[in-house]
Amino acid sequence: MTKDRGPREVSERGTSGERRGVEVRVRAPELLGRRWLNTGGAAVRLADLRGKVAVLDFWTFCCVNCLHVLDELRPLEREFADQLVLIGVHSPKFEHEADPVALEQAVERYAVHHPVLDDPELQTWGAYTARAWPTLVVIDPEGYVVGQFSGEGHSHGLEVLIRELLEEHRAKGTLRTGDGPYVAPEAPTTALRFPGKLAAVGDGSYLVSDTAHHQVVQLEADLETERARYGDGHLDSPHGVLVLPPDAARRLGYDALVADTVRHQVFSIRFSDGEIRVQAGTGEQLRERSGSGAALGQPLSTPWDLAWWIDRVVIAMAGTHQLWALHLAADPKDNSVAVLAGTSQEGLRDGDAHGAWLAQPSGLAASADGKKVWIADSETSALRSISLQDTGFRLDSYVGKGLFDFGHLDGPASEALLQHPLGVAELPDGSVAIADTYNGAIRRYDPAAGEVSTLATDLAEPSDLLVEDDPAGARLVVVESAAHRVVRVAIPVAAARVSGPALQTQRPVTRVTPGALRLSVDFVPPTGQKLDKRYGDPTQLTVSASPEGLLRNGAGAAQGLERTLELADDITEGVLHISVRAAACDGDPITGELPEHAACHVYQQDWGIPVSLVADGADRLELALRGTSAS
């Protein structure tokens, strides 16, 4: 689920300085980058943090798991306000994320209220040997690295470690309190603030998710005049909006649905009185990798968009890289959900829907003939679809090469490139318009010709679009998110053909030897927790590879955190896809003994490790799910 970026050499010690049980204290490297945000322009040095606990959050603003971590850190920011300093280190994946203005907007969009180091060249990323987005690094009040965690879901263990460090350094006299380096920027004001998605109401008006204002607004046909606002106090970060078909609206007693990415819920909206009701989700983020059953009792994970298809609501479940189906009943207690597509493994793999891979699906649009739902699969920069075949549901891809290939390149669909698209709509001629968000463009895929072209450029992060009929011809209504507005864009008679660069996320490659490769994952439960082995091994390791032939032996899922893989000797490079899961349970704080019904916590992480196979490569690959200097 998190994104791999530049693993350290496997023969080196991690930043915790711990290897094979030997503890070595390692000084935290200096914080270097292009500039600082949220500090009033001042640089932050490690010396400025001495006497406080510091947590570095390595993130990139495209990454849904990074957004989850931002939310996980907020309670810690409040609780330890005068003893803890959070530092965001923004290490971009996509070219657009390296743009300084785009980063400023992202810091505001996602309500980041701590200093952020702009690290476009990955200086600090490399110094701390980060492997994945997100990565958390803990530095003690004396300036030593004491922990490194990969992925999300570490808030409890992080809190435990912070309390231990505060107690230790209070006793040593090396702890200080007081204000940190954060300086709040001036808050701008616009009618809309980072709008996300839109839907046509049917009477000429449009429903728009006003994401940063935490509301849904109904705009008149001029796209500026407000008819109504919905969700004040109920919504947090709304994105996908869906106006129900008239017969469904009459049956259900409400008019529209909205997906809230921070509350992890789907709400209904009734236009007549503005009533907001929960239709799916508990309000807690889903920590498992699947779910089904009663919708009100099932946690969700960052539902990003919605579409009506086969009398169901399709949910783009960005947080688990899946599509879900929501069945709506007259009584919300009878609503139900089920996984429709995706294993939760992040990547681009077609075929049977339940075995396919997606990567942060963020835009949905049902085709006019009802045969498929078009998908903007943002992290693979891909246009995909789900359809119902005689053998079941199926995923297919039309544009996109994988997690780390992107660009602005038109031509044959097999070679064309997008950059983190968030929206999609079917045009009257059956072709598909794509909100190519990080390219600031509207792209067109022509299924008949198998070609991709460009309809419009110079837009500010277009995040959604739909077709509007007009006497003079069809037009597009586009959410221009970073410009805080909704605009109309004419569909040109002849689309342009852009030959921009073909780009890849720059990730240092791990050199490994062909043949046997010993894989191990370090996991140290937080104080007060232990692995519950009373009913078997509570850990699981899942391994696959691209291309599949790279891995001759060792693929699949099995218990344990170590495995010997056999790599091919006739393939020179590829990617190892590694997923790990561990369950640690609360035990007696003194004896560690587990009660019969101990509360358990799930830790999980995905990596995509690019490797090159060379004779002098390493024969071990060591990853850290949760490593500390006390491990």
N, C-alpha and C positions, 0 to 999 in steps of 0.2 A: 504493500500500500504506500509506503514511503518510497522516495526516489533515490536511486543510487547516484553518487557523485564522487569519483576520485578516491578509491580505497588506498589506505596506507600500504606500504610494502608489508607482506605478511610476516616477514622475518623480524620486523621491528617491534619494540614494546609499544603498547597503546599509550595514549596521553596520560592514563592513570599511573603509568610506570609499573604496572603489575604484570608479571608473567610467570606462569607455573608456580603461583603461590609466593613469589618473592616481591615484597613491597619496596618500591623505590619512589621517593618524593621527587616530583617533577614540577619545576616552575612553569607557570602558565606563560605562553608566548605573548608578546605584545599584540595589541589590537590595531591592525593596519588596514586601511582601505582608502576609498576615494574621498569620503566626507562623512559627516555625522548628521543625523536627523534627530529632532526632538531634544536638542541640547542647547538651543539658542545659537548654534553655529560653533560651539566650543568642542574641541576634541576631548575624548575620554581616554585616559591612560590607565594602565593597571595600577600604577601608584596611587591614582585617585580612588581606587576601590579598596585599598588596604584597610583592614579593620572591619570589612563587611563580607558577608557571603555574596558571591556573584554567580549568576547563572547565565551562560551564553546560550541563546536559542538560534541555531543555524536554520534558516528558513528561506523559502522563495515563494512569492505571492501567488503563483499558479497552483500551489500544492494544497489540496484539501486537508491532508493530514497536518500540514503546518498550521492551517487555520484552526483545526481542532486543538492543537497545542496552545495556540494563543488563548483560547477560551479556558483551557486547563490551568494556565498560569495566572489568570486574573485573580482568583481567590488568594493565591500565594502573594501576589503583589499587594493586595489589601492587608492581609494578616501580618506580613513582615515588612511593612512599608518603610520603617526606619532602620532596618538591619539587613535587608536584602536589596541587591541591585540586579535587575534584569537587563540584559543587553541583547537586542536582536542583531544578529549578523546576517544580513541579506546577501545570499550567494545565489545568483540567478541561474535558472535552467535555460530559459528562452532568451533570445536576443532582445525582445521587447522589454523584458524584466530588467535589463541592464540600463535602460533609459532612466536618467535621474528624475525626470518629471513623472514618469509612470510609477516609480517607487514612492515618490512623495504622495501621489494619489492613493496608492495602495496602503500606505501607513495610515492615512486618514480613513479610507474605506473600511479597513478592518479594525479601527479603533485601537491602534497600538499606542499605549500610553507609557512607553519606556524608551530609552535611547536606542537608536538603530544605526549600526555601522553599515554603510554602503560599501560592499566588497565585490565589485564587478569582476575583478581579476582573480578572485578566490585566494587572496594572500592569506587571510586569517583562516579561511576554510582549510587550506593546505597545512598551515602551521599547527592546527589542532587535529589534523588527520581525520576530518569528518568523512563519513562514508555515505550518509543518506540524509535526505530531507524528510522529516526534521531530525536534528541531533541536538541533544542538550549536554552541556559541559558545566560541571560545578567546580567553582574555585573557592578555596577556603580563605579566611581573613588574612592569612599570611602569604597569599599569592600562589598556592600550590593547587594543581588539578587533583581533585579527589573523586571524580565520578564522570562517566560518560554513558548516556542512554540513547538508544536509537528508537525512533518512532514515537507514537503517542501512547497515552494511557499510563504515564509514569507519575501522575500528580501525587498519589498517595506516597509512593516511595521517595519522591523528591521532598515532600513535606517532612517525612521521617528523617531524611538525611540532613535537611536544613536545621531541624530542631537539635539533632545530635551535634552539629557543628556549632550552633549558637551556645549550647551548654558547655562544650569543650573549650571554646575560645573565651567565653565569659569567665570560666575558671582560670584560664591562663592569663587573663588581662589583655588579650589581643583583639577584643571586640569593641567596636564603637557604634554609636547610633547617630542619627541625624539625617538631614535631607540628602537625596541622591542627585545625580546629574541631570535628571529629566526636567525639561522646560517645555511646557505645553505650547504648541503653535496656536496662532489665531484661528478661530473657527470660521470658515467661510459660510456664506448664506446663499442658497439658490432655491428656486421653487421645488425642483427635484434634486435629489442627491444620490448619485450613482444608481440610477434606475437599472433594473435587471432584466425583466421580461415583460411581455405584453400579450394581450388577447383582445380580439374584437368582440364587443358586446352584442352587436347585431342591430343596433339602432343608430349606428354612425359613431358611437363613442368607443373608447378603448380603456381597458383595465391595465394599469401599469404598476409593477411592484417598485415602490419608492424605497429602495433597500436601506440606505443609510438613514432615512427618516423613520424606518420601522413601520411603514404603513403601505397600504395599497390605495392608489388614487384612480378615480375614474375621470378621464379627460374627454372633453367634447371633441368634435371632429377637427377643430383647429389645432389640436394637440397641445394646447396651452391652457385653455379655460378649464377649471376644475369643477366637476359636478358634485363629487363627493369624495370623502376619504374614509377608509375602513381600517380597523385593526389597532387603533391607538390603545396601547397598554397590553395588547394581546400578542402582537407580533414583535419579532426581534430583527431578523434579517430575511425578509421575504424575497423570494426569487420567482420560481415558476408560478404562473397564473393560468387557470383554465376556466373558461366560460362553458357551462354544461349545455348539451343539446336541450332544446325546449322540453321534450318529453321527459327527460331525466330530471330536469329542474322541477317540473310539476310533481313528479313522483316523490322526489326527495325533500322538497320544501325549501330549497336554497338555490342560488344562481351560479355560484362560482367556487373554485377551490384555489388555495394558495399554499405553496410549499415553503416552509420556513427552515432555512439552513442552519440556524443557530439553535432554535428550539427543537429541531429534529422532529417536526410534526407537520401534518397536513390539516389545514383549517378550511371550513366552509364559510362563505359570505352570502348573506341574504340582502339583496339590494334595498328592499322595501323599508327595512328598519335598521340595517347595518349589523345585524346579529352575526357574531363570530362564534363558531363551535369547532371543537377538535373532532376530526373524523379519523385520524390515524396517528399513532405515536403516543408514547408515554411522557415525552418531554426529556427522557434520558437518551444519551447517545448509545446506539447499538455497539456492543463490544464483541459480539460473536460475528460469524461470517455468513450467517443465514438467519432466516426467520420465517414464520408462518403462523396463521391462526387469527385470533381476534385482533383486529387492527388497533383497538384502543389499549390493548395489553402488550403490544409489540413495540419495543424500541426501534427507532429508525436511525439512519446515519446520513445527515446532510442531503435531504431530498432537494434536488436542484431544479428540476423541471417536471411538467406534467403533460400528458396527452390522453385524449379519449380514443379508445380503440377496442373493438369487439365488446362493446358495452362494459368496458372496464377502464379504470384509470391506470395508465402506465406511468410509473415513477422512475425518473432518472436518479438512482440512489448513488450519488457521486462518492459518498464516504466509504462505500464498500465495493465500488466499481461493478455495480450490478444494475439490472432493471428489475423492478418489482411490479406486481399487479395488485391493485386495490379494488375490491368489490364493494360497492356502496349499497346499503340497505336503508329502508325507511327509518329504522332506529339505528343510530350510530353504534350501539352496543353489538349489533349484528354485522357490522362491517368486518371484512377479512382481508388479509394480505398474504402474499406468497411470492417467493423469488421466481421471476420470469426468465432471467438470463444472467449468466456470469457466475464464475466460481468464487469470485472476490480476488482471484489472482489478477494483478494489474499488468495489462499488456494488450496486444492485438492478436487474437486468435479466433478464427471463424469456425463455423460448423454448428453442430448441435448446441442449442442455446445454453443448456445446463453445463456444458463443458467448455463453453467459449470464454474468452477473456475480454474485458473492457477496461478502460482507463479513465475514470472520472467522467462518465457521460453527463453532459451538461445542457444539451438541447434536444428537444423531441418535436416531431411533427408527423401526424398521420397522413398517409397519402390519400389523394382524392378518391381512389378506387377502393380504399379500405384494406388493401392487401398487405401493407407494411407500415412500419413507423420508421421514419428517417431519424438518424441519431448523429449529433455532433459529439464525437468522442474526444474530449479536449486534450488529454495528456498524450494521446497518440497522434494528435493533429489529423484526425481521420473523419471521413464521412462514412457512416455505416447504416445498416438497417436491420430490423427484426421482422420476420415474416412467419406466417403459419403455413407449413407444408404438410403433406400427407403423413410424414414421419414425425411431426412435431414442430416446435418453434426453432428457427434457424437464424444465426447471425451471419451477415455478409458485409464485406468492406469494399469500397469503391475508390476512395482516395486515402492515402496514408501509408506509412512504411513502418511505424513503430514508435516507441517511447521517446527516442532521442533524435529523430529525423524530422526536420521542419524547414520552412522557407516560404517564399512567394514565387512559385513556378507554375505556369500554365502549360497546357498541352495535353498529351495522352494521360488519361487518369492514372495509369499505372506508374507514371513518372512525376505527376503533379505533386506539389507540396503546399500545405496550409501551415498556419502557426496558431495553435491553441484556439480553435473555433468554439464558440459557445451557443450559437443559434442556428436554426435551419428552418426552411420553409419550402413547400413545393410550389412551383410556378404553374401558370395555366397550361403551358405546353408539356407538362410532365417533367421538366428539368427541375433542378434543385438549387435554390439560393442558399448560400452559407454565410453566416456572420463570422468572418475570418478575423477574430477579435484582435489578436496581437499583430496582425498585418494591417489593421485599420482599414479593412477592405470588405466588399461583398463579392463573393466568388460564385460561379455557376458551374454545376456539373450537369452535363448533357448525357443521359443514359444511352440514347440512340447512337450518338457518335462516339461515346466513350471519351469525351474531351472535357477539360476544365478551362474556364476563362475567367476574366475579371469584369464585373459589372460596375464597380465604383471603388474609389480609393480615398485617402485623406480623411477618413472618419476616425473619431476618437473612441477606440475600443467598442465597436458595435457588438452588443451582447445578445440581441434577438431581433427578429424581423418577421413580418407577415405580408401577404399580398392584399392590396386594396384595389377593388374594381373602380374604374373611373371612366366616364364617357370617352375620354381621349385614349384609353388603354389602361392596362394594369400598372400600378405603382407599388413600390415597397414602402412600408412604414417600418422604420428602423429605430431601435433603442441605441442611442449614442451615449453609452454609459459614462465615459470619462468627460464628456461635455455636458452631462447632466440634463439631457433633453431627449425628446422623441422627434424625429424628422421624417419627411417624405423624400424618397430617392426615386427618380425616374429609372425605369428599366430601359437601357439603350437598345436601339434596333440591332446594333452590331457590338458585341462585347469585345473588350480589349484582350490582348494576349501579352502577359507579362512574363519576362524571362529573368526573374530575380535569382538570388543565390540559393543554392541547396546547402542547408546548414545542418550541423549536428551539435548536440550538447557535448561540450568538450569534457571528457572524463578520462583521467589517467587510467591506463589499462593495467590490470594485475598480470604479471608474467608468471605462468605456472608451467610445470612440466607435463608432457603427455604421459598417459598411464595413470598410476595411482596418485590421487590427491586426497589428503586427509582434511576433512572439513569439520570444524568445531565451532560452536556458538557458546560464548560466555554469558551465563545468567546467574546473578547473585540476588536472591530475594531480599527485599528491604528488611530491616530489623523488625522482628515481631512476626515475620512470615517465613514459611518454609514450604518446600515441595512436599505435597501430600502423596506419598508412595504406598499408602495402605491398600489402595485398589489398583495398583499398577503404576507405570511411569506416566506422570502428568505432563510430559513434554512431547512435542512432535516436530519433526523436521520434514519438509516437503521440498524436493529438488526436481527441477526440469532444466532444459537448455534450449537455446536458439543458436544455430539450427539443432534439431533433435539429435542428429547424428554426432554432435559434439560429446554427448554423454553415452558411453557404451554400457555403463553399469552404475547403479546407485540412484537411479531416478525413482520418483514416487514418494509416498508418505509413509513414515514409520516413526515409532517412538524413539526418544533419545535426542541428544544434542550433538552427537558426533557420528560421522559416517565416512567411509572411504569410498570415493568416487573413482571411476575409471574413465579417463578422457581419451578421445580418439587421437591417433597418431597421424591421421591424414587430413586433419582440419587445423588451420592455423589460428583462427580467432572465432569468437562467439560470445554469448552472454549466458552466465549461470543464473537461473532464477531460483532464489532460495527463500522459503517461508519458514518461520519458526513460531511455535506457540508453546507457552508454559503457563501452568496454573499454580500459584502459590497461595497458601491458606494462612489465616490468622491463627497463631499459636499462643501458648502461655508466654508472656513477656520475659519470664525468668527461665523456665524449663524448656520452652519451645514446644512442649507437648501440644498436640492438636486435639481439640474437643471433637466430639462425635459429629456435630453439625457446624463445623468451622466455616466462617465466611471466606470465600475464595476470590482471587483476583486473576484475571486473564491478561497475560502479556503476549503480544504478537508483533511480528515485523516481517516485511518483505524486502528483499534486496534484488537488484539486477546488477550483477557483477560482470563487467566486460573483462574478458581474459584473452591473452595471447599465449599460444602454446609454443614454448621454446625449450631447447634441451637444457639450458641452465636456469630454468624457472624454478619457483618454489614448489615444494611438495606438500605444503600445508596452507590452508586458507582459514584464518581465524577471524570471526565476527563477534561483535559484542551487542547483545540485546540489552543487558544491564550490567555494567561493570563498574566497580568502585575500587579505590585504593586499598580497601579492607578485604577485598575478595580473596 
